[in-house]
Amino acid sequence: MLHYLVTVADPKGHYFDVRLQARIPVDTLQGDGQNRWIDLTLPAWIPGSYLIREFSRNVLYVRGQINKLDVASTRTRKDCWRIEVDTALLGAGLLGTEQTDLLLECEWRVYAWDLSVRGAHLDENHGFFNGTSLFLCPHGMEHEPIGLTISRPGENLKDWTVACGLQGGDEAEKDAHGCPVLKAGGLVTFNAPDYDSLIDHPVEMGVLQTESFDALGVQHVFAVYGADHDLDLQRICKDLKPVCEAQIALFEPESKQAPFERYVFMLHATDNGYGGLEHRNSTALLCNVSDLPQRDVEKAPKGYEGFLGLCSHEYFHSWNVKRMKPAAFVPYDLTRESYTRLLWIFEGFTSYYDDLMLARAGKMDETAYLTALGKTIAQVMKGPGRLNQSVADSSFDAWTKYYRQDENAPNAIVSYYTKGALVALCIDSAIRQQTGGQHSLDDVMRLMWQRKGMTGSGLGEDEFSGLVHEATGVDLAHSIKEWSQGTADLPLADALKTYGYELTQKPAEEAIYLGLHGQFKPEGMLVKQVINGSPAHAAGISAGDILVALGDKRLNETNYKRMLAASRPGTSLKAIGFRAERLCEFTVTTGEALSNEWSIKKLEQAGGKTVPAPWEA
């Protein structure tokens, strides 16, 4: 068994101290003869976020002991520390003696100042960590049971509540919703069946606001740090309850049984942040305080539906990617990139279902749903990258392109989230249209759950079309290949017409098009991106240029907006700016503005036979 002790060591300096104790069987040591060792490794990436993040860069030192004898650790790779076993035994005169196992004790310090859902964060008021940031694992011990103890030394400190999906914490006082209370000088202990489980259960702790609700017999805890005292957490729970129940029923319509016994939402509310990361029975969330509802205020904030959509998205991942996943992720290799061309299914389909489940649960009306869908369409259609990269290639290139976007990203890539959601829309529409509404993408998701999620086997790169045919009787192999591996625009208008809805592009509000995105600063506009084929591109303007004048006016935000509204297509405008401290002049011939907004409306008299829309189900 492995046991980790995490100590809130220096919250002002943002340091966690971690101590590991483990009994290592001699016959599992690496090496041979009188040159044996134990390697301790830390993951290089975290599942759900496809970028090599080099978590080992935050480890300050590693110190080790074998059978209470000090031994130096040697860095053999960026993510690996080696404990020389025989060196320690030789120094103690124990080399060659009969031993069945060794006592390994190691300690290390981790810098935790990453306020995101992917890393670790610590200050005087709050702590958060993913196991991928903290827990070095001895080679060959990945399948051993694990104990985790969290310690918070000190006196006269406020009690911290600990939110985590792991079992345990029974030795500590708990709040009304089952979350352990970590007192000054106290301990809280959890248990995990193996290392993979340990690192898939993040920990949120601090002065938290907590609430809980029951969804089809499963307790769901919502724990929040950083929100105002008037947060209406009961409303959040009330709104999420039917969404969670709808998702459980989607995958298990008969038993209505969730794949977990308890679920924990962990939210860090900030002044400027948004995101989430899924785990097997919990999720870490980040959102703006201003998007959250207040007690005794009937009207929800403008961003509240988006927040509920984020919760719905991460909850849906409990099935789609945490339990049914690409074969390339079974098992995860967290030392290097794991390539798959299927993220458009696992992330894109989740993006399709997040708002869809809000609508089905009655938490988003049709107008709001169609508005959100129109925005997704606009996000995809405005980027020329959609014509250069397929969603299958976007999935494969996540490690090098999607998670490392630069100034050329709009020209080079398409999002497997947004376009993947639209591919799901097209597949769902085709199934419903060809079966007269008798089958849908829901049937495919249920079959994939039974075949892949419940068995633990991964989805092969070429298996999905076969599942569609088996679940629905519809052969969409050619279309799915075209939509996922091609770069042509999707038949979105036809997909929506199946339900009796019309997709139209709204008229442009601006009169002209320049094809650049910038940030206004006191000295002018800092060009952030230039769209290929645009007037700015043709003029030679590049990302990083600072434009100080356009036309006959100094370039500021007010003058820029007036110019976009008042100029006409085909007008030549002189632009003056600087590139790397050198004066530059450009001549920009304005283009005709095209709207990036799309509307979806129900036809009063739909031509041909239509089937009910999925958001009407």
N, C-alpha and C positions, 0 to 999 in steps of 0.2 A: 504493500500500500504506500502511496505517496501522500505526504501532508505538506500543504503550503500555509505559511503564516504571513499575512499581509498586514503591515503596520503603517498606520498614518504617522510617518516618522517626522517629517518636516513640512507641514502644510504651507508655511510662508515661503519656503524654497521650492515647493511643489514636488516633494519626493515621497514615494512609497518605498519602504524596505520590504523585501520578500525573503523568506527563509524556507528552505526545502529540507525535509527529512525523508529518507527512503532507504529501505532494505534492498540491496542490489544482489541478486543471486550471482555467485562467482561464475557460473557457467554461461551467464548472459553478457559478460564483459566483452568488449571489443579488443581486437589484437590477439596475440598468442604468446606462449612461452612466458618470458619475464618482461614482456612489454605490452601490458594491458591498460586499458583506459575506459573512461565513461565520458561520452559526449553529451553536453547539454545544449539544446537548440531552442530558438525562439522563432515563431512564424514570421515570414516576410510579408504576408498579406492576410487580410481578414475576409472570410467568405461573405459575399454580397457586395463587395467593393473591389473591383477588378483592377488593382494597381499594386505593384510592388512598393510597399510603404517603408520597408527597412525599419521595423520597430526596434531592432537591436541598437539603433543609433542612440536610443535614450537610456541604455543601460550603462551606468557609470563604472561599475566594477563587478567582478564575480570572485568570491572567496570560497574555498572548499576545505572540507575535512573528510578523511577516510578513517573510520574507527577512532574518532576524536583526535586524529593526527593532522596538523595543518599540511595542506598541499597546495601548490600554486596551480592556478588555472591558466591555460594557454589558449589564446584565440587562434583557431585554425581556419575559420571562415568568418565572414562578417556576421553570421547569425549562429555561430557555434563556439562553445567554450569546452576545452578538453581537460578533464581531471585525470592525471597520471596515477593510476592505482598502485602499480608495483613500486613506484618511487616512494610512496608513503609506507608501504609494507616493508620495503627493504630498510628504510631508516629506523623502523621499530623492531627489526629483527624478526618479523613475522612472515617474510617471504618464504613460500614453500610449505608453510604449515597448513594443516587441514582446516579449511573454512568453507562453509556452505553459502554464506552471504556476508555482505559488508554493509556497514552503516555509512551512508552518504549524507553529509550535512553541508549545505551550501547557502550562502546569502548574497544578495545583490541589491543594488539601489537603482530605482527607475525614476527618471525625470518625467513628470506628468503635467503638461501644460498645453494639451491639445483639446480645446473646447469644441469637439465634434462628436459624432456618434461612433467614430471608428477607432479612437485611441484611448487615452487616459488623461484625467484632469483632477487636480487637487489644489485646494486652497483652505483657508481657515474655516470656511462655511460649508464646504461641499466636496465630495469625492465621487469620482466615476472611473470605472475601468472596464475594458474588455480584456479577457484572459490572454488574447494574442499579444497584448502589450506588456504583460507582466510575467507570464509563467514559462520559465525555461523547463524543458522536459528531458529527462534522461533517456537516451537512446534505448529502445527496446521495452520501455515501460509505459508506452502509450495506452495500453489496454488495462492497466492496473486501476483498482478503485482509488478514489482521491478524497481526502479531507481538506477543507479550506476554512481557515480561521482568520477573522479580521479583528485587528486590535487597534485600539485608540487610546494610547497612554496620555496621561495628563490629569489635571484637576480643574474643577470649576468650569467645565465645558458644557455647553448645551447638549442635551441628548440628540443623537442622530438616529433617524429611521433608516433602515436598510431595505431596499427593494431589490429583489433578485428572484429569478425563477427556479433556482436550485432548491432541493429539499433540505430541511434542517432548520437551524436557528431556534430549536426547541428549548435550549438551555437559557435563552434570553427572554426578557419580557417582550411581549408583542403588542402592537397597537390593535385597534378594533378591526383591522382588515388583514391581520395575520402577518404583518411585516415586523421583523425583529427590531428591537431598540438597542442601539449601541451607545452605552453610557461611557463617560470618561473613565478610563482604566478598565473598561470591560472588554468582553470578547463575544463574537458571534461566529458560530461554526455551521458550515454547510457541507453537503456530501455530493459527489459526482461519481457516476459509474466508471468513467474513463476520461482521458485527456480531451478527447473531442467534445465530450459533453461539457467539461469544465470551461473550455474557451468559448462555448456557445451560450454562456449565461453571463451577460454583463451585470455589473453591480452599480447601483445608484444609491448614494447615501448622503445624508445631510438633514437639515430641518425641512422635511418634506410634507406636503399636503397629500393625503391619501384618501381614496374612496374605493368602493368596490361594487360590483353588480354580478348577478348570476345570469349566465347565458346558457340555456339548455342543460342545466345541472353543473356547469363549470364556473368556478369563481374567477372573475376577472378583476384584477387590482389595477388602479390607475394612480401612479405616484408622480408628483410634480415638484420640481425644485425651481425657484426663481420667479414664480408667479406672484401677482399681487394678492393681498389678503382677502380681497373680495372676489377671488376666482370662484366661478360657479362650477365646481367640479361635479356636483350632482347632475347638472344639466349635461355635461360631457358624457357621463356614464349612462344617463337616460337615453341620449342620442346614439351612443355606440352599441347599446344592448341589442336592438333589432338588426343592426348591421352585422354584428358577430353571429347572431342566430341565423341570419340569412346565408352567411358563408358556410357555417357548419352544415346547414340543411342542403346547400348546393352539392357538397361532396358526399354527404351521407343522408340522402332524403328519407330513408326508412328508419335507420337507427338514430339519426340526428346526434351522433356521438363525435365529439372533438378528439383530435389526436393528442390531447394533453389533458392533465387533470387540473391545471391551474395556469392562468396566463397573466403576465404583468406588462402593462404599458409604463414605460419610464420616460418622462418628459422633462427636458431642461428648457425652460422658457427664458428667452434672451431678448435683448433689444433689437437684434438683427441676426436672424438665423433661420434656416429651414432645412429639414432633411430627416431621414430615418434609416435605420438598419435593422433588418429582420434577424430573429433568432428562433430557436425551435419552440419555445413557449414564452417568448417575451419580445419586446422591441424597444430600442432606444430611439427617442424622438427629439427633435430640436425645432422650435418654432418661435415666432415673435409673440411677446406678451400681448401686444395689441390685437392679435387674432383670437384671443381667448374670451369666452363670455364672462360677464360680471353678474354677481348676484343682484337681484332686484332690478335688472335691466332687461326688459323683454326682448329688444332687438339685438340680434347677434352681430358681432363685428363683421366687416366686409370679408375678412379672410377666414372666417370660421368654417365655411363649407370646404375651403381648401385644406384646412387643418383636419377636418373629419375625413376628407379624401386621403390624406397622408396616413392617418390611422388605419383606414380601410385597406390601403395598399400594403402596408407592412403586415397587417393581420392576414391578408390573403396569401402572403408569402409563407405562412405557416405550412401551407400545403404545397404551393407552387414555387419551388426552389429549395426549401428547407427539407422536404421529404421526397418530392418528385423533382429530379434534377437531371442535368446532362450526365451522360455516362462518363464524361471527362472529369466530373467532380466526385466520382465514386471509386475509391475514397478521395478526399481532398489531399492534394500535395501542396502544403503551404510554404514550401521552400522555393518555389518557382511558379511561373505562369502556367495556368491550365487552360488550354485553348479549346473553345467550342464555337460553333456557328449558330447556336440555339438560344442565345440570350434574348432574341426577339420573342421567343415563346415564353421564357420564364420571367423576364422583366416586362416585355411588351404586353403580354396577355394580362399580367397583373395590373398594368396601367389601364388596360381596357376595362377590367372588372372593378377597379377601385371606386370610380364614380357610379358605375352601373349598379353596384351593390347598395350604394347610398340611395339611388333612385328606387330600387326594388324594396328597400326597407322603409320607404316613405320619408327619407331625410333629405331628399333633393327633388324638387318638382321638375316637371318636364322642361319648362323654359330654362331653368338653371342648368339642367343636364345638357340640353342641346347647345346652350351657350358655351359650356365647357368643352363639348365635343368640337364645336366650331373653332375654339382657340387651339385645340390640339391639331386640327387640320391646318390652321394658319401657321403653326410652328413648323410643321413639316414642309409646307408648300413654299414658304418664304426663303428657304435655304437652297442655293444651287448645289450644295453637297449631296442632296437626295438624288441628283442625276449622275453622280460620280461614284457613289458607294451604296451597295445593297445593305439590307438589314442583317443578312447573314454575314457579310464582310464586316459590318459595324460591330457585330458580336465578337468576331474573331479578333478584331483590332482594338477591342476595348482597352487592353493593356497599354497600347502605345498611342492611341488616338483619342478615344472618347474621354478617358480619364486624364489626358494630357492635352487638353484643348489649348490652342494658341490663336493668334490673330487670323489664321487662315482656316480655322475650323468651319465657318459657315460654307466655305467653298469646297471643303474636302470630305466632310462626314455627314452622316444622317444619324439621328438618335434611334437606337433599337428600342428605347422606351416609347417614344411618341409614334414613330412609324410602325413599330411592332404592335402598338395598340390599334392602329388603323388597319393593319393586316388582319388582326383578330376580328375587327368589324366586318371586313370583306368576307372572311371565312364564315363567320356566324351568319351573315346575310345569305351567302350562297347555300349553306346547309338548310336554313329555314325556307328559302325560296324553292329549293329542289325537293323538299319533303313536305311542302304545304304547311310548314310550321310544326310538324310532328317531331322534328329533331332540331338540335341546335349545338352550338359550341359547348354548352353545359354538359351534354352527353359525352363529348370528347374529353372534357376535363375530368369527369367522373371515371371514365374508363382508364385514363392515364393515372388517376389516383389509385385505382385498384391494381393496375398492372405494375406501376412503378413506385408510387409513394408507399403503398402498404407492404411491398416486398423489399424495398430498399435497393432495387436495381435501377440503374440510370437509363435515361432515354438516349438511344443511339442517334447518331447524326441524321440518319435517313429513315427513322421509324415513324415520324409524326403523321405523315400522309396515310400510312396504313392504319393507324389508330382512328383517324377521321373516318375512313371507309368502314372499318369494323363497327364503330360506334353509331354511325348514321346511315350507312348504305350508300353514301355519296362519295364518288371518286373525284377528289379535288387535287390529285397529285400534280397535274400540269399547272394548274392555277397557283397552287402553293409554291411550287418551284419558281414560277414567274414572279410572284409577288415578293418572295423572300430573297431570291438570288438575283433578280433583275433590278434595274434602276428606272424603269418607266413609272410614270405616275399611276397610282392605284385607281381602280374604278369606283371611286367613292360615291359619285352621283348615282350610279346604278345600284350600289349597295343600299343606299338610303331610299331610293325609289321603291325597292322591294317592300318597304314598310309604309309607303305612301308619303314620303317626305322629299322635299326638294332642297338641293344644295346650291346656293348661289354665292357669288363673290360680291361683296359690298363695294360700292363706288369709293374711290380713293378720296380722302379728305384733303390731301395735299395736291398741288397742281403739277409739281415736277418731281423727278426722281434723280438722285445723285449717286446712290449706292455706297454710302459710307456710314459708319457708326462711330461716334466720337464722344468724348467727355469734355465738357466745358471747364476751363480753368481761367484764372485771371488774365493770362497772356493770350488766350485764344482757345481753339478746339484741338485737343489731343486726339488724333485719329486712332481708333482702336481696331477697326476692321474695314476692309474694302472688299466689296462683292465683285467677283469675277464677271467680266462682261458689262459692267456698269459704266456710267459716264466718268466716275472718279477713277476707275481702273484704266479707262482709255486715256485719261488726262495724265496718268503717271503718279497719282497720289498714292502713298503707301502708309501702312500702319506704322505708327511712331512719329509721323510728321505732325508738326504743330502749325495749324492754319490760323493766321492772324487777321486776314481780310478776305472777303469774298464779294465779287462785284465791286461796287464802289463804297462798301460799308465795312467798318471794323466788325470782325466776326465775334459776336457774342450770342447767347441763346435767343434773346429777343429778336435781333436782326435776322438770325438764321431762320426762325420760324416764319417771320414775315416774308422772307425771300422764297421759302418753299411754297407759301400760299399765293404769292403775287406773280411769280415768274411764269413763263410759258415754256413748253417743250421746244427744244431746238435753239434756245437762247445760249449764247456764249458768255460765260462768266469768267473773269480773271480771278484766280486765287493766289494769294501770297502766303508763304509760310517758311518754316525752317525745318531742315533735316540735319540732325547732328550738328547744330550750330551754324549751318550754311543756309543762306537765303535761297529760296526756290520760288519759281513762278510756274503756275499751271493754267491751262485754258480748259475749262469744263463746259462741254456742250450738254445742256440739261436734257434728260429723257422724260418720257411720259410716265407719270406715277401710276403704279398698280397697287391695288389694295391688298393688304395682308389679312383682311378680315373676311370671314365666311359666315353665312347664316344658314340655318336649317329650319325649314318651316313645313308644317303638315299641309299637304295639298288638300284643297276642299273637295276636289273630284279627282281622285287618283286614277290614272288610266291603267287598266289591267287589274289582275288579281293581286292583292297585297296580303301580307301575313302580319300578325302582331309584332311590334318592335320589342327587342329584348328589355328595354327599360319600362315597357308596359307590362312585363310578365309579373 
